[in-house]
């Protein structure tokens, strides 16, 4: 089925970006590698946590064998101490994509970060620079008053974004509040209402499976991460725990354990619970996009043209 879509769309453009959407743990990485190998091309990663080189386990990046099988871009190219945002990624990714299209007719883009995928596919209006005064004040308030305070502030001033965002990610909450305080506008107002024209065709495919099956996969992945040494990875990152990149699932829960606030068993259960919630939010975001062709992962033959 996908092969038919790709063959028919060649009439429109000879350069195609195949974008693989889906929630965490559903199998996007393995499918992206299979497609890249089939088309003899390269992969653009669009997972904002996998940008950071220190997050070798908790961000579930491709393993060394997978990275060796196909050339990946935007994997482990930043440090958690770097200041990076979706606007910078849009520019970097488009530049890399246009460069690679001099060599390839097809590229694969894969990831679960809906905002970053939309930035590449649709574009974003440029967000004005945030003053140091606003940024520092919000970060100071967060450090003093905590996550619940951030959630309450954003809910009051931007209910639309608050309803759909990761409410447990202070980086996202602070960013949204920064923009409102700097511009008087919601972050969603900077999302392109009309997509930017791209010099290539975009083909979107989404992966889905039964919710119970997905949740079992998520729980199993967390157990495997713990076995691989996630706790040691988090311990090594303790000096950087206040950086935004580490205020995410898999790290914040284990920092709570290391501070003595909860037991190790409780922190692992929190990771599983928050990962399941994250998957639900990802699906909510992706289902708003009517251009995505959805495929059941249990019918893999409908997805891959070479099986």
C-alpha positions, -999 to 999 in steps of 0.1 A, spaced: 0 0 0 27 25 9 47 16 -22 16 24 -43 13 58 -26 50 65 -32 49 55 -69 17 75 -76 31 106 -59 62 106 -80 41 124 -107 41 155 -84 77 156 -73 110 137 -78 121 146 -42 102 130 -14 105 133 24 88 102 40 78 111 75 72 83 100 49 94 129 39 75 160 40 72 198 70 61 218 79 24 217 58 16 187 87 7 164 94 38 144 132 34 145 133 -2 131 108 7 103 128 39 94 160 19 91 142 -8 69 129 19 46 162 38 45 180 6 36 154 -2 9 157 32 -7 195 35 0 190 68 17 196 86 50 175 94 81 166 128 96 158 123 133 130 144 147 131 134 183 140 164 204 154 143 233 177 123 210 195 155 201 215 153 234 246 132 235 244 126 273 210 108 269 222 75 257 196 53 274 167 73 287 159 90 253 159 56 235 181 66 206 190 41 179 217 17 192 252 16 177 243 -12 153 213 8 140 233 40 137 260 20 117 234 5 94 221 39 81 234 74 83 214 94 108 213 132 113 204 151 145 213 123 168 236 132 198 248 164 181 241 187 212 248 188 249 222 192 276 239 225 284 232 239 249 203 263 243 184 249 213 148 253 202 123 243 175 130 274 154 167 265 152 158 229 144 135 240 115 163 259 99 190 233 105 168 204 93 156 222 61 192 230 53 203 194 58 173 180 38 179 203 9 216 194 9 209 156 10 184 159 -19 213 168 -41 223 131 -36 190 113 -29 155 113 -43 140 101 -11 148 108 26 133 93 58 123 115 87 113 99 119 104 109 154 78 114 181 82 152 187 51 166 169 60 202 172 94 195 156 79 175 128 54 202 121 82 228 120 98 209 91 66 200 73 46 232 78 71 258 92 67 282 120 66 319 122 97 334 138 93 339 175 109 371 189 139 368 212 130 365 248 145 389 272 169 376 298 148 393 325 117 373 316 135 341 312 155 344 344 124 354 364 104 324 352 132 300 359 137 315 394 100 312 401 99 276 389 129 267 411 112 283 441 76 274 436 77 242 416 60 225 387 24 229 400 29 267 400 40 266 364 10 245 354 -14 268 371 1 299 355 0 285 320 -36 271 325 -48 306 334 -32 324 304 -32 298 276 -57 270 281 -55 257 246 -18 250 246 -20 238 283 -46 212 274 -25 196 247 11 201 260 32 178 282 21 193 316 50 176 334 77 191 312 88 224 327 108 233 297 76 234 275 56 253 302 83 279 307 88 284 270 50 290 265 49 315 294 80 333 281 64 338 247 31 351 263 50 375 286 73 387 258 47 390 230 13 389 245 5 360 221 1 323 226 29 300 213 2 284 191 -3 317 173 33 313 159 24 279 143 19 285 106 -18 287 98 -8 281 62 22 258 56 54 271 41 61 261 6 87 233 5 108 224 -24 100 187 -19 70 165 -15 61 153 20 45 119 25 33 112 60 27 77 75 17 69 111 21 37 131 -7 25 154 -14 -6 175 -38 -18 201 -35 5 232 -30 -24 256 -2 -39 234 14 -5 232 14 0 269 30 -34 274 57 -24 250 63 8 269 65 -9 303 89 -35 288 111 -8 273 114 10 307 124 -23 323 151 -28 296 164 8 302 168 1 339 186 -32 331 209 -13 307 219 12 334 195 41 332 200 48 369 237 51 365 232 74 336 209 96 357 234 97 385 261 109 362 239 137 351 231 150 386 252 182 382 230 191 352 196 180 366 182 216 364 188 219 327 156 217 306 167 187 286 166 166 318 131 177 330 117 149 310 103 113 315 129 88 326 151 114 342 130 136 365 115 105 382 149 90 390 162 124 402 133 123 427 146 89 439 182 101 442 169 130 463 152 105 486 117 116 478 104 82 465 117 46 464 134 32 433 104 10 426 80 40 428 102 60 404 102 31 379 64 29 381 62 67 376 84 64 345 61 38 330 30 58 339 44 91 325 56 73 294 21 60 288 6 94 292 32 109 269 22 83 242 -14 93 246 -5 130 241 16 121 210 -13 103 194 -37 132 202 -13 156 184 -8 134 154 -44 125 149 -52 162 142 -32 159 110 -55 146 82 -26 141 59 -12 111 78 -18 77 63 -22 53 93 -8 17 93 -13 -11 119 21 -24 130 6 -59 132 2 -57 94 38 -48 86 34 -61 50 11 -32 43 39 -8 54 71 -20 39 72 -26 2 100 -52 4 85 -78 28 
